[in-house]
Amino acid sequence: MQATRKSRFNLNISLINRRLQQHCGRVIALILCAAVWPVAALDSPVFYKINYQDQQAYLLGSIHIGRADFYPLGQHIESAFKQSDALVIEADVSQGNAGALLQQYGALSADIAADVDATRQQYCLSHQAMCQALTPYAPWLQSTKISVSRFAELGYSTEQGVDTYFTENRSSKALIELESIEFQFELISSFSHKTQLEMLDEAINASDAEMLDLINAWRQGDADALATIMESQAGESDEFLDKLLWKRNHTMSQKIIQLLQGKAQEHLFIVVGAGHIVGQQAIPELLRQQGATVTRCTLLQC
């Protein structure tokens, strides 16, 4: 599987687009379960149980796009969510002033306008309406919108993303943010012009196969494949890994520990981008370093 920054990016930040738009036992038992649960229920995304100071939580790696046949997820995941009394997510997309955020973080800088036009020249020949609508915006934001549009052409949408699914089905559960939409806007807009232009180029030129590799790896719970997508072709100084993943992993891990220490909720169900829970400096390992017991859950056991 060939990995690109484009595919890595979509594990984490496609949720911004929404704000802009407003145990069955062994083999035999699994066969019996398949008669009751749809095929999606046999998917097994990367999913962990966390125990810390007599508190329990579950941690699910998500992707921020999806389609109807993703749901319901595996029975072990759905049951854990049903038993929880709080949903913890990266950011609540219903919060924040979209217009103000766009004005502050999403405007195109005049000194790279020519480079942006050159990067998307070929794409714009067949997507004139899209390009015209995106012209005032920074390349990171154009990248996000083009990426979401391309996933839509493949049948996937942010409206059916994993985090959206749980947020809309949380009922009376408390909703807790690890970050905020404004933080994420500020973070991505802080990337260098070079990185943002690379993001735009790869949003346009990544193959459909690469995009589908990401989805398939997530559905299969293939942590190694997800880590490869996130980390391939990048050194330790890479801006994506450092800013988009590693620094955030440390701050989100600390926030999770604080929530468990506070004991305000009995059972937490935590949903973050899958890129945050695989590979180097992943949240599960950081939680272990702070004294938590973290166990990988599958269809067969947790």
LUMSEVEX-884670 format. One record per residue: residue number from 1; x, y, z of N, C-alpha, C in turn. Coordinates in steps of 0.1 Angstrom, whole numbers, plus 5000, padded with zeros to 4 digits. Atoms other than C-alpha are relative to their C-alpha. Layout:
{atom NUM; {X; Y; Z}; {X; Y; Z}; {X; Y; Z}}
...
//
This chain:
{atom 1; {5008; 4988; 5000}; {5000; 5000; 5000}; {5009; 5012; 5000}}
{atom 2; {4992; 4988; 5000}; {5015; 5033; 4990}; {4993; 5011; 5008}}
{atom 3; {5006; 4990; 4991}; {5010; 5060; 5016}; {5003; 5014; 4996}}
{atom 4; {4997; 4986; 5004}; {5007; 5097; 5011}; {4995; 5009; 5012}}
{atom 5; {5005; 4990; 4990}; {5002; 5128; 5033}; {4985; 5002; 4998}}
{atom 6; {5014; 4998; 5002}; {4968; 5131; 5017}; {4992; 4990; 5008}}
{atom 7; {5008; 5010; 4992}; {4956; 5098; 5032}; {5002; 5002; 5015}}
{atom 8; {4998; 4998; 4986}; {4972; 5106; 5065}; {4991; 5011; 5005}}
{atom 9; {5007; 4989; 4996}; {4955; 5139; 5067}; {4985; 4997; 5002}}
{atom 10; {5014; 5002; 4999}; {4920; 5125; 5062}; {4996; 4992; 5012}}
{atom 11; {5004; 5006; 4988}; {4922; 5104; 5093}; {4996; 5010; 5011}}
{atom 12; {5001; 4991; 4989}; {4921; 5135; 5113}; {4991; 5013; 4998}}
{atom 13; {5005; 4987; 5000}; {4908; 5167; 5099}; {4988; 5002; 4991}}
{atom 14; {5011; 4998; 5009}; {4879; 5161; 5075}; {4988; 5004; 5008}}
{atom 15; {5012; 4996; 4992}; {4855; 5168; 5104}; {4998; 5016; 4999}}
{atom 16; {5001; 4986; 5001}; {4863; 5205; 5099}; {4989; 5004; 4989}}
{atom 17; {5009; 4997; 5011}; {4842; 5203; 5067}; {4986; 5000; 5005}}
{atom 18; {5014; 5000; 4995}; {4810; 5195; 5087}; {4997; 5014; 5006}}
{atom 19; {5003; 4987; 4993}; {4814; 5228; 5107}; {4999; 5010; 4989}}
{atom 20; {5002; 4990; 5011}; {4818; 5246; 5074}; {4987; 4998; 4993}}
{atom 21; {5013; 5002; 5007}; {4786; 5231; 5060}; {4988; 4999; 5010}}
{atom 22; {5012; 5002; 4991}; {4763; 5227; 5088}; {4991; 4989; 4996}}
{atom 23; {4989; 5007; 5006}; {4805; 4889; 5220}; {4994; 4987; 4996}}
{atom 24; {5003; 5014; 5003}; {4796; 4864; 5200}; {5012; 4991; 5003}}
{atom 25; {4989; 5007; 4996}; {4819; 4835; 5210}; {5011; 4997; 4990}}
{atom 26; {4990; 5004; 5010}; {4841; 4816; 5185}; {4995; 5001; 4986}}
{atom 27; {5004; 4999; 5014}; {4838; 4809; 5148}; {4986; 4997; 4998}}
{atom 28; {5014; 5004; 5002}; {4804; 4792; 5150}; {4991; 5011; 5005}}
{atom 29; {5009; 4989; 4995}; {4790; 4820; 5172}; {5001; 5012; 4991}}
{atom 30; {4999; 4989; 5009}; {4804; 4846; 5148}; {4991; 4998; 4988}}
{atom 31; {5009; 5003; 5011}; {4785; 4829; 5120}; {4986; 5002; 5004}}
{atom 32; {5014; 4997; 4996}; {4753; 4830; 5140}; {4998; 5015; 5002}}
{atom 33; {5002; 4986; 4999}; {4759; 4866; 5148}; {4998; 5007; 4987}}
{atom 34; {5001; 4994; 5013}; {4763; 4874; 5112}; {4985; 5000; 4994}}
{atom 35; {5014; 5001; 5004}; {4727; 4863; 5107}; {4991; 5011; 5006}}
{atom 36; {5007; 4990; 4993}; {4716; 4890; 5131}; {5005; 5014; 4997}}
{atom 37; {4993; 4987; 5002}; {4741; 4918; 5126}; {5004; 5002; 4986}}
{atom 38; {4995; 4998; 5014}; {4749; 4934; 5092}; {5015; 4998; 4999}}
{atom 39; {4986; 5002; 5002}; {4782; 4929; 5076}; {5009; 5010; 5007}}
{atom 40; {4992; 4989; 4994}; {4795; 4962; 5090}; {5003; 4996; 5015}}
{atom 41; {4998; 5003; 4986}; {4791; 4947; 5125}; {5012; 4990; 5002}}
{atom 42; {4988; 5009; 4999}; {4819; 4922; 5117}; {5013; 5008; 4997}}
{atom 43; {4988; 4991; 5001}; {4843; 4951; 5110}; {5005; 5001; 5015}}
{atom 44; {4994; 4999; 4987}; {4867; 4955; 5139}; {5011; 5012; 5000}}
{atom 45; {4991; 4989; 4999}; {4882; 4990; 5140}; {5009; 5000; 5012}}
{atom 46; {4991; 5000; 4988}; {4911; 4997; 5164}; {4992; 5006; 5012}}
{atom 47; {5008; 4997; 4989}; {4894; 4998; 5198}; {5006; 4995; 5013}}
{atom 48; {4994; 5003; 4987}; {4907; 4998; 5234}; {4991; 5002; 5012}}
{atom 49; {5006; 4997; 4987}; {4895; 4994; 5269}; {5011; 5005; 5009}}
{atom 50; {4991; 4994; 4991}; {4912; 5016; 5295}; {4996; 4999; 5014}}
{atom 51; {5003; 5001; 4986}; {4914; 5010; 5332}; {5011; 5009; 5007}}
{atom 52; {4991; 4991; 4993}; {4929; 5037; 5355}; {4993; 5004; 5013}}
{atom 53; {5005; 4996; 4987}; {4924; 5042; 5392}; {4985; 4996; 5002}}
{atom 54; {5014; 5005; 4999}; {4892; 5021; 5393}; {4990; 5006; 4991}}
{atom 55; {5009; 4994; 5010}; {4878; 5041; 5364}; {5002; 4992; 4987}}
{atom 56; {4999; 5007; 5013}; {4870; 5025; 5330}; {4996; 5009; 4989}}
{atom 57; {5003; 4993; 5012}; {4869; 5040; 5295}; {5002; 4991; 4988}}
{atom 58; {4997; 5006; 5013}; {4868; 5029; 5259}; {5005; 5010; 4990}}
{atom 59; {4993; 4991; 5010}; {4889; 5044; 5231}; {4999; 4994; 4986}}
{atom 60; {5003; 5004; 5013}; {4878; 5041; 5195}; {5008; 5009; 4990}}
{atom 61; {4994; 4992; 5011}; {4899; 5052; 5165}; {4990; 5001; 4988}}
{atom 62; {5010; 4998; 5010}; {4877; 5068; 5139}; {5006; 5006; 4987}}
{atom 63; {4997; 4992; 5012}; {4877; 5082; 5104}; {4988; 5009; 4999}}
{atom 64; {5010; 4989; 5000}; {4857; 5114; 5098}; {4991; 5000; 4988}}
{atom 65; {5009; 5002; 5011}; {4840; 5101; 5067}; {4994; 4986; 5001}}
{atom 66; {5006; 5014; 5000}; {4817; 5071; 5062}; {4989; 4999; 4991}}
{atom 67; {5012; 5003; 5007}; {4786; 5056; 5047}; {4991; 4991; 5008}}
{atom 68; {5010; 5007; 4992}; {4755; 5039; 5058}; {5004; 4986; 5004}}
{atom 69; {4997; 5014; 4997}; {4769; 5004; 5057}; {5011; 4998; 5010}}
{atom 70; {4991; 5001; 4989}; {4794; 5012; 5084}; {4993; 4996; 5013}}
{atom 71; {5007; 5000; 4987}; {4767; 5010; 5110}; {4988; 4990; 5000}}
{atom 72; {4992; 4998; 4988}; {4760; 4996; 5134}; {5013; 4994; 5000}}
{atom 73; {4986; 5006; 4999}; {4796; 4989; 5143}; {4999; 4987; 5007}}
{atom 74; {5000; 5013; 4994}; {4807; 4957; 5159}; {4993; 5000; 5014}}
{atom 75; {5008; 5001; 4987}; {4786; 4945; 5189}; {5008; 5004; 5012}}
{atom 76; {4992; 4996; 4988}; {4815; 4950; 5213}; {5002; 5015; 5001}}
{atom 77; {4999; 4986; 5000}; {4818; 4986; 5203}; {4986; 5007; 5003}}
{atom 78; {5013; 4995; 4997}; {4781; 4993; 5203}; {4995; 4998; 5014}}
{atom 79; {5004; 5003; 4986}; {4776; 4977; 5237}; {5008; 5009; 5009}}
{atom 80; {4993; 4991; 4991}; {4804; 4997; 5252}; {4995; 5014; 4999}}
{atom 81; {5006; 4987; 5001}; {4789; 5029; 5238}; {4987; 5001; 5008}}
{atom 82; {5012; 5000; 4994}; {4755; 5020; 5251}; {5001; 5001; 5016}}
{atom 83; {4998; 5000; 4986}; {4769; 5014; 5286}; {5006; 5013; 5006}}
{atom 84; {4993; 4988; 4996}; {4788; 5047; 5287}; {4990; 5011; 5004}}
{atom 85; {5008; 4988; 4996}; {4775; 5079; 5303}; {5006; 5013; 4995}}
{atom 86; {4995; 4988; 5006}; {4797; 5103; 5285}; {5008; 4997; 4987}}
{atom 87; {4993; 5001; 5013}; {4810; 5107; 5249}; {5011; 5011; 5000}}
{atom 88; {4989; 4990; 5001}; {4844; 5123; 5245}; {5005; 5000; 4986}}
{atom 89; {4996; 4999; 5014}; {4854; 5136; 5211}; {5011; 5010; 4999}}
{atom 90; {4989; 4990; 5002}; {4882; 5157; 5196}; {4994; 5014; 5001}}
{atom 91; {5006; 4987; 5000}; {4859; 5187; 5190}; {4985; 4999; 4996}}
{atom 92; {5015; 4999; 5003}; {4822; 5196; 5189}; {4998; 5009; 4989}}
{atom 93; {5001; 4992; 5012}; {4815; 5207; 5154}; {4989; 5010; 5000}}
{atom 94; {5012; 4991; 4999}; {4783; 5225; 5165}; {5004; 5013; 5006}}
{atom 95; {4995; 4988; 4993}; {4804; 5250; 5184}; {5008; 5009; 4991}}
{atom 96; {4991; 4991; 5007}; {4822; 5281; 5171}; {4993; 5007; 4989}}
{atom 97; {5006; 4992; 5011}; {4814; 5308; 5146}; {5008; 4998; 4988}}
{atom 98; {4994; 5004; 5012}; {4822; 5294; 5112}; {5005; 5012; 4992}}
{atom 99; {4995; 4989; 5008}; {4824; 5328; 5095}; {5012; 5007; 5006}}
{atom 100; {4989; 4993; 4993}; {4847; 5343; 5121}; {5013; 4991; 4999}}
{atom 101; {4988; 5009; 5001}; {4870; 5312; 5120}; {5005; 5000; 4986}}
{atom 102; {4996; 4999; 5013}; {4871; 5313; 5082}; {5008; 5013; 4997}}
{atom 103; {4994; 4987; 5001}; {4880; 5350; 5083}; {5014; 5000; 5006}}
{atom 104; {4988; 4999; 4992}; {4907; 5345; 5109}; {5011; 4990; 4995}}
{atom 105; {4990; 5011; 5002}; {4923; 5312; 5098}; {5000; 4995; 4985}}
{atom 106; {5001; 5007; 5013}; {4911; 5303; 5063}; {5002; 5009; 4987}}
{atom 107; {4998; 4991; 5012}; {4919; 5333; 5040}; {5013; 4997; 4993}}
{atom 108; {4989; 5002; 5009}; {4943; 5329; 5011}; {5010; 5012; 5002}}
{atom 109; {4990; 4990; 5000}; {4976; 5348; 5015}; {5004; 5004; 4986}}
{atom 110; {4997; 4995; 5013}; {4984; 5369; 4985}; {5013; 4995; 4995}}
{atom 111; {4987; 5003; 5005}; {5020; 5359; 4984}; {5001; 4985; 4995}}
{atom 112; {5000; 5014; 5005}; {5011; 5322; 4976}; {4989; 4998; 4990}}
{atom 113; {5011; 5002; 5009}; {4981; 5328; 4954}; {5004; 4994; 4986}}
{atom 114; {4995; 5005; 5013}; {5001; 5322; 4922}; {5004; 4985; 5001}}
{atom 115; {4996; 5014; 4998}; {5015; 5289; 4936}; {4987; 4991; 5002}}
{atom 116; {5012; 5007; 4998}; {4980; 5278; 4946}; {4993; 4998; 4986}}
{atom 117; {5006; 5001; 5013}; {4967; 5285; 4911}; {5008; 4990; 4991}}
{atom 118; {4992; 5009; 5008}; {4996; 5266; 4895}; {4998; 4985; 5005}}
{atom 119; {5001; 5013; 4994}; {4991; 5236; 4919}; {4986; 4994; 4995}}
{atom 120; {5013; 5006; 5003}; {4954; 5232; 4910}; {4996; 5003; 4985}}
{atom 121; {5004; 4996; 5014}; {4955; 5243; 4873}; {4993; 4989; 4993}}
{atom 122; {5006; 5011; 5008}; {4949; 5209; 4858}; {4986; 4996; 5006}}
{atom 123; {5013; 5004; 4993}; {4922; 5200; 4884}; {4989; 5010; 4996}}
{atom 124; {5010; 4990; 5002}; {4904; 5233; 4877}; {4994; 4999; 4986}}
{atom 125; {5005; 5001; 5014}; {4900; 5225; 4840}; {4986; 4992; 5000}}
{atom 126; {5012; 5009; 5000}; {4873; 5199; 4849}; {4992; 5003; 5013}}
{atom 127; {5008; 4997; 4987}; {4861; 5214; 4883}; {5000; 5015; 5002}}
{atom 128; {5000; 4985; 5000}; {4856; 5251; 4875}; {4992; 5006; 5011}}
{atom 129; {5009; 4994; 4989}; {4827; 5257; 4899}; {5007; 4998; 5014}}
{atom 130; {4993; 5002; 4987}; {4846; 5241; 4928}; {5012; 5010; 5002}}
{atom 131; {4988; 4991; 4998}; {4878; 5261; 4921}; {4996; 5014; 5002}}
{atom 132; {5004; 4987; 4998}; {4859; 5293; 4918}; {4995; 5003; 5014}}
{atom 133; {5005; 4998; 4987}; {4842; 5288; 4951}; {5011; 5000; 5010}}
{atom 134; {4989; 5001; 4990}; {4875; 5279; 4968}; {5011; 5011; 4999}}
{atom 135; {4989; 4991; 5003}; {4896; 5307; 4953}; {5004; 5009; 5012}}
{atom 136; {4996; 4991; 4989}; {4894; 5330; 4984}; {5007; 4993; 5012}}
{atom 137; {4996; 5007; 4988}; {4906; 5303; 5008}; {5015; 4995; 4999}}
{atom 138; {4986; 5005; 4998}; {4940; 5291; 5021}; {5001; 4986; 4994}}
{atom 139; {4999; 5013; 5006}; {4954; 5259; 5005}; {4997; 4989; 5009}}
{atom 140; {5004; 5011; 4991}; {4949; 5238; 5036}; {4985; 4998; 5000}}
{atom 141; {5015; 5001; 5000}; {4912; 5246; 5035}; {4995; 4995; 4986}}
{atom 142; {5004; 5005; 5013}; {4910; 5240; 4997}; {5003; 4985; 5000}}
{atom 143; {4997; 5014; 5000}; {4927; 5207; 5003}; {4989; 4992; 5007}}
{atom 144; {5011; 5007; 4992}; {4901; 5197; 5029}; {4987; 4998; 4992}}
{atom 145; {5012; 5000; 5007}; {4872; 5206; 5007}; {5001; 4991; 4987}}
{atom 146; {4998; 5008; 5011}; {4886; 5189; 4976}; {5000; 4985; 5004}}
{atom 147; {4999; 5013; 4995}; {4894; 5158; 4996}; {4986; 4995; 5004}}
{atom 148; {5014; 5004; 4997}; {4858; 5157; 5010}; {4992; 4997; 4988}}
{atom 149; {5008; 5002; 5013}; {4844; 5161; 4975}; {5004; 4987; 4993}}
{atom 150; {4996; 5012; 5006}; {4865; 5133; 4962}; {4995; 4987; 5007}}
{atom 151; {5006; 5011; 4993}; {4854; 5110; 4990}; {4985; 4998; 4997}}
{atom 152; {5014; 5001; 5003}; {4818; 5119; 4982}; {4998; 4993; 4986}}
{atom 153; {5001; 5007; 5013}; {4824; 5108; 4946}; {5002; 4985; 5001}}
{atom 154; {4998; 5015; 4998}; {4834; 5074; 4960}; {4989; 4995; 5009}}
{atom 155; {5012; 5004; 4992}; {4802; 5073; 4981}; {5002; 5002; 5015}}
{atom 156; {4998; 4998; 4986}; {4815; 5085; 5015}; {4998; 5015; 5003}}
{atom 157; {5003; 4987; 4996}; {4805; 5116; 5034}; {5003; 5003; 5015}}
{atom 158; {4998; 4996; 4986}; {4813; 5136; 5066}; {4988; 4998; 5008}}
{atom 159; {5012; 5002; 4993}; {4777; 5134; 5075}; {4998; 4986; 5006}}
{atom 160; {5001; 5013; 4995}; {4781; 5097; 5080}; {5014; 4995; 5006}}
{atom 161; {4988; 5003; 4993}; {4815; 5099; 5097}; {4998; 4994; 5013}}
{atom 162; {5001; 5008; 4988}; {4822; 5078; 5127}; {4997; 5009; 5012}}
{atom 163; {5002; 4991; 4989}; {4824; 5107; 5152}; {4986; 5006; 4999}}
{atom 164; {5013; 4995; 5002}; {4792; 5121; 5137}; {4989; 4990; 5005}}
{atom 165; {5010; 5011; 4996}; {4774; 5088; 5142}; {4998; 4999; 5015}}
{atom 166; {5001; 5001; 4985}; {4782; 5086; 5179}; {4995; 5013; 5006}}
{atom 167; {5005; 4988; 4995}; {4775; 5123; 5185}; {4985; 5001; 4998}}
{atom 168; {5014; 4999; 5003}; {4741; 5121; 5169}; {4992; 4989; 5007}}
{atom 169; {5007; 5011; 4993}; {4732; 5089; 5188}; {5003; 5000; 5015}}
{atom 170; {4996; 5001; 4986}; {4745; 5099; 5222}; {4988; 5001; 5010}}
{atom 171; {5012; 4999; 4992}; {4710; 5106; 5236}; {5003; 5010; 5012}}
{atom 172; {4998; 4991; 4988}; {4714; 5120; 5272}; {5015; 5000; 5005}}
{atom 173; {4986; 5001; 4996}; {4752; 5112; 5274}; {5006; 5014; 5000}}
{atom 174; {4992; 4988; 5000}; {4774; 5141; 5283}; {5009; 5000; 4988}}
{atom 175; {4991; 4999; 5012}; {4795; 5154; 5254}; {5012; 5009; 5005}}
{atom 176; {4988; 4993; 4995}; {4831; 5164; 5263}; {5010; 5001; 4988}}
{atom 177; {4990; 4997; 5010}; {4857; 5180; 5240}; {5014; 4998; 5006}}
{atom 178; {4986; 5001; 4997}; {4894; 5171; 5241}; {5007; 5013; 4995}}
{atom 179; {4994; 4988; 5006}; {4902; 5201; 5219}; {4988; 5010; 4997}}
{atom 180; {5011; 4992; 5005}; {4880; 5226; 5200}; {5001; 5003; 4985}}
{atom 181; {4999; 4998; 5015}; {4871; 5235; 5164}; {5010; 5012; 4998}}
{atom 182; {4991; 4989; 5002}; {4890; 5268; 5168}; {5014; 4996; 5001}}
{atom 183; {4986; 5005; 4999}; {4921; 5250; 5180}; {5004; 4993; 4987}}
{atom 184; {4996; 5007; 5012}; {4920; 5228; 5150}; {5002; 5009; 4988}}
{atom 185; {4998; 4990; 5010}; {4915; 5257; 5126}; {5014; 5007; 5001}}
{atom 186; {4987; 4993; 4997}; {4945; 5275; 5142}; {5011; 4991; 4997}}
{atom 187; {4989; 5009; 5002}; {4966; 5244; 5141}; {5003; 4998; 4985}}
{atom 188; {4998; 5003; 5014}; {4961; 5235; 5104}; {5005; 5013; 4993}}
{atom 189; {4997; 4988; 5007}; {4964; 5271; 5093}; {5015; 5004; 5004}}
{atom 190; {4986; 4997; 4996}; {4998; 5273; 5111}; {5011; 4992; 4992}}
{atom 191; {4990; 5008; 5008}; {5014; 5248; 5087}; {5007; 5009; 4990}}
{atom 192; {4993; 4991; 5010}; {5040; 5263; 5064}; {4994; 5000; 4987}}
{atom 193; {5005; 4999; 5014}; {5031; 5274; 5029}; {5004; 4988; 4992}}
{atom 194; {4995; 5012; 5008}; {5052; 5245; 5015}; {4991; 4988; 5004}}
{atom 195; {5008; 5012; 4996}; {5033; 5219; 5036}; {4985; 5002; 4995}}
{atom 196; {5014; 4998; 5004}; {4999; 5235; 5027}; {4999; 4997; 4985}}
{atom 197; {5001; 5002; 5014}; {5007; 5234; 4990}; {5002; 4985; 4997}}
{atom 198; {4999; 5014; 5002}; {5018; 5197; 4993}; {4986; 4993; 5003}}
{atom 199; {5014; 5005; 4996}; {4984; 5190; 5010}; {4991; 5002; 4988}}
{atom 200; {5009; 4998; 5011}; {4966; 5206; 4981}; {5003; 4991; 4988}}
{atom 201; {4996; 5009; 5011}; {4986; 5187; 4955}; {4996; 4986; 5002}}
{atom 202; {5004; 5014; 4997}; {4980; 5154; 4972}; {4985; 4998; 5001}}
{atom 203; {5015; 5001; 5000}; {4943; 5161; 4977}; {4995; 4998; 4986}}
{atom 204; {5004; 5000; 5014}; {4941; 5165; 4940}; {5004; 4987; 4993}}
{atom 205; {4994; 5011; 5007}; {4964; 5137; 4929}; {5001; 4986; 5006}}
{atom 206; {5000; 5013; 4994}; {4961; 5109; 4954}; {4990; 4991; 4992}}
{atom 207; {5009; 5009; 5008}; {4946; 5079; 4936}; {4988; 4995; 5008}}
{atom 208; {5011; 5005; 4993}; {4912; 5065; 4944}; {5004; 4988; 5009}}
{atom 209; {4996; 5012; 4992}; {4929; 5033; 4955}; {5006; 5003; 5013}}
{atom 210; {4994; 4996; 4987}; {4950; 5051; 4981}; {4989; 5004; 5010}}
{atom 211; {5011; 4995; 4991}; {4918; 5067; 4995}; {4992; 4988; 5006}}
{atom 212; {5007; 5012; 4995}; {4901; 5033; 4997}; {5008; 4992; 5009}}
{atom 213; {4991; 5008; 4991}; {4931; 5017; 5013}; {4998; 5005; 5014}}
{atom 214; {5002; 4994; 4987}; {4926; 5041; 5042}; {4987; 4994; 5007}}
{atom 215; {5012; 5005; 4995}; {4890; 5030; 5046}; {5000; 4986; 5004}}
{atom 216; {4999; 5015; 4998}; {4897; 4993; 5043}; {5009; 4997; 5012}}
{atom 217; {4992; 5002; 4989}; {4925; 4995; 5068}; {4993; 5003; 5013}}
{atom 218; {5008; 4997; 4988}; {4902; 5012; 5093}; {4990; 4990; 5003}}
{atom 219; {5011; 5009; 4997}; {4874; 4988; 5089}; {5005; 4986; 5005}}
{atom 220; {4994; 5013; 4996}; {4897; 4958; 5093}; {5008; 5001; 5013}}
{atom 221; {4992; 4998; 4987}; {4914; 4973; 5124}; {5015; 4997; 4998}}
{atom 222; {4986; 5003; 5003}; {4948; 4970; 5107}; {5009; 5011; 5005}}
{atom 223; {4992; 4989; 4994}; {4969; 4991; 5130}; {5013; 5002; 4993}}
{atom 224; {4987; 4998; 5007}; {5001; 4984; 5111}; {4998; 5008; 4987}}
{atom 225; {5002; 4993; 5013}; {4986; 4995; 5078}; {4996; 5015; 5003}}
{atom 226; {5003; 4987; 4996}; {4971; 5026; 5095}; {5012; 5008; 5004}}
{atom 227; {4987; 4993; 4996}; {5005; 5035; 5110}; {5008; 5003; 4988}}
{atom 228; {4993; 4997; 5012}; {5021; 5031; 5076}; {4995; 5012; 4993}}
{atom 229; {5007; 4988; 5007}; {4996; 5055; 5061}; {5004; 5013; 5007}}
{atom 230; {4997; 4988; 4993}; {5003; 5080; 5088}; {5015; 5004; 5000}}
{atom 231; {4986; 4997; 4997}; {5041; 5077; 5090}; {5009; 4999; 4988}}
{atom 232; {4991; 5003; 5011}; {5054; 5066; 5056}; {5004; 5013; 4993}}
{atom 233; {4994; 4988; 5007}; {5076; 5091; 5037}; {5002; 5012; 5009}}
{atom 234; {4998; 4988; 4991}; {5080; 5113; 5068}; {5010; 4997; 5011}}
{atom 235; {4990; 5001; 4989}; {5109; 5118; 5092}; {4994; 5005; 5013}}
{atom 236; {5005; 4996; 4987}; {5106; 5127; 5128}; {4998; 5015; 5001}}
{atom 237; {5002; 4986; 5000}; {5108; 5164; 5120}; {4989; 5004; 4991}}
{atom 238; {5011; 4996; 5009}; {5079; 5162; 5096}; {4989; 5008; 5007}}
{atom 239; {5009; 4991; 4994}; {5054; 5189; 5103}; {4987; 4993; 5003}}
{atom 240; {5013; 5007; 4998}; {5024; 5166; 5099}; {5001; 4991; 5013}}
{atom 241; {4999; 5009; 4989}; {5037; 5140; 5124}; {5001; 5008; 5013}}
{atom 242; {4997; 4992; 4988}; {5049; 5166; 5149}; {4988; 5008; 5005}}
{atom 243; {5011; 4992; 4996}; {5020; 5190; 5149}; {4986; 4993; 5000}}
{atom 244; {5014; 5006; 5001}; {4990; 5170; 5137}; {4998; 4988; 5009}}
{atom 245; {5002; 5012; 4992}; {4997; 5139; 5157}; {5007; 5000; 5013}}
{atom 246; {4993; 5003; 4987}; {5025; 5137; 5183}; {4997; 5010; 5011}}
{atom 247; {5003; 4990; 4990}; {5020; 5170; 5201}; {4985; 4998; 5005}}
{atom 248; {5014; 5001; 4996}; {4982; 5165; 5201}; {4998; 4987; 5008}}
{atom 249; {5001; 5012; 4992}; {4986; 5129; 5213}; {5003; 5002; 5015}}
{atom 250; {4996; 4997; 4986}; {5004; 5141; 5244}; {4989; 5008; 5007}}
{atom 251; {5010; 4991; 4993}; {4978; 5168; 5252}; {4987; 4992; 5002}}
{atom 252; {5012; 5008; 4999}; {4949; 5145; 5245}; {5001; 4989; 5011}}
{atom 253; {4998; 5011; 4990}; {4963; 5117; 5266}; {4999; 5006; 5014}}
{atom 254; {5001; 4994; 4987}; {4968; 5141; 5295}; {4986; 5004; 5004}}
{atom 255; {5014; 4997; 4997}; {4932; 5153; 5292}; {4992; 4988; 5003}}
{atom 256; {5008; 5013; 4997}; {4919; 5117; 5292}; {5003; 4996; 5014}}
{atom 257; {4996; 5004; 4986}; {4939; 5110; 5324}; {4993; 5009; 5010}}
{atom 258; {5007; 4990; 4991}; {4924; 5142; 5340}; {4986; 4997; 5001}}
{atom 259; {5014; 5004; 4999}; {4889; 5131; 5331}; {4998; 4988; 5008}}
{atom 260; {5001; 5012; 4992}; {4895; 5097; 5346}; {5003; 5003; 5015}}
{atom 261; {4997; 4997; 4987}; {4910; 5112; 5377}; {4989; 5008; 5007}}
{atom 262; {5011; 4992; 4995}; {4881; 5136; 5381}; {4988; 4992; 5004}}
{atom 263; {5011; 5009; 4996}; {4856; 5107; 5382}; {4986; 5006; 4999}}
{atom 264; {5013; 4994; 5001}; {4828; 5129; 5371}; {4990; 4991; 4993}}
{atom 265; {5008; 5009; 5007}; {4815; 5102; 5348}; {5005; 4986; 5003}}
{atom 266; {4996; 5013; 4996}; {4815; 5065; 5355}; {5007; 4992; 4988}}
{atom 267; {4994; 5007; 5011}; {4822; 5052; 5320}; {5001; 5010; 4988}}
{atom 268; {4997; 4991; 5011}; {4838; 5073; 5292}; {5001; 4991; 4987}}
{atom 269; {4998; 5006; 5013}; {4835; 5064; 5255}; {5007; 5011; 4991}}
{atom 270; {4991; 4990; 5006}; {4863; 5082; 5237}; {5002; 4997; 4985}}
{atom 271; {4999; 5002; 5014}; {4864; 5087; 5199}; {5010; 5011; 4995}}
{atom 272; {4990; 4991; 5006}; {4895; 5102; 5182}; {5004; 4994; 4987}}
{atom 273; {4995; 5005; 5013}; {4910; 5100; 5147}; {5009; 4988; 5002}}
{atom 274; {4993; 5013; 4998}; {4925; 5065; 5142}; {5015; 5003; 5000}}
{atom 275; {4986; 4997; 5001}; {4959; 5081; 5134}; {5006; 5003; 5014}}
{atom 276; {4995; 4997; 4986}; {4961; 5091; 5171}; {5003; 4988; 5009}}
{atom 277; {4999; 5012; 4991}; {4960; 5055; 5184}; {5008; 4989; 4994}}
{atom 278; {4990; 5009; 5006}; {4985; 5038; 5161}; {5013; 5006; 4998}}
{atom 279; {4987; 4994; 5003}; {5021; 5042; 5154}; {5008; 5005; 5011}}
{atom 280; {4992; 4994; 4990}; {5047; 5062; 5172}; {4993; 5010; 5009}}
{atom 281; {5006; 4990; 4991}; {5037; 5082; 5203}; {4985; 4999; 5000}}
{atom 282; {5014; 5002; 5000}; {5002; 5068; 5201}; {4994; 5002; 5014}}
{atom 283; {5007; 4998; 4987}; {4976; 5076; 5228}; {5000; 4988; 5009}}
{atom 284; {5000; 5012; 4991}; {4973; 5040; 5241}; {5014; 4999; 5008}}
{atom 285; {4987; 5001; 4994}; {5011; 5039; 5248}; {5002; 5011; 5010}}
{atom 286; {4998; 4988; 4991}; {5011; 5074; 5264}; {4992; 4998; 5012}}
{atom 287; {5008; 5003; 4988}; {4983; 5063; 5287}; {5006; 4990; 5009}}
{atom 288; {4993; 5010; 4992}; {5002; 5032; 5297}; {5012; 5006; 5008}}
{atom 289; {4989; 4994; 4993}; {5032; 5054; 5306}; {4995; 5008; 5012}}
{atom 290; {5005; 4993; 4988}; {5009; 5073; 5330}; {4993; 4991; 5009}}
{atom 291; {5005; 5010; 4991}; {4998; 5041; 5347}; {4987; 4994; 4997}}
{atom 292; {5013; 5006; 5004}; {4967; 5031; 5328}; {5003; 4986; 4994}}
{atom 293; {5000; 5013; 5007}; {4960; 4995; 5317}; {4992; 5001; 4988}}
{atom 294; {5007; 4998; 5013}; {4951; 4996; 5280}; {5000; 4986; 4993}}
{atom 295; {5002; 5013; 5006}; {4937; 4964; 5263}; {4994; 5002; 4987}}
{atom 296; {5006; 5000; 5014}; {4930; 4959; 5226}; {4988; 4992; 5001}}
{atom 297; {5013; 5008; 5001}; {4894; 4948; 5221}; {4998; 4996; 4986}}
{atom 298; {5004; 5005; 5013}; {4882; 4927; 5192}; {4986; 4994; 5001}}
{atom 299; {5014; 5006; 5001}; {4850; 4910; 5181}; {4999; 4988; 5010}}
{atom 300; {5001; 5012; 4992}; {4860; 4879; 5202}; {5003; 5003; 5015}}
{atom 301; {4997; 4998; 4986}; {4873; 4895; 5234}; {5005; 5014; 5002}}
{atom 302; {4995; 4986; 4996}; {4881; 4927; 5253}; {5004; 4999; 5014}}
//
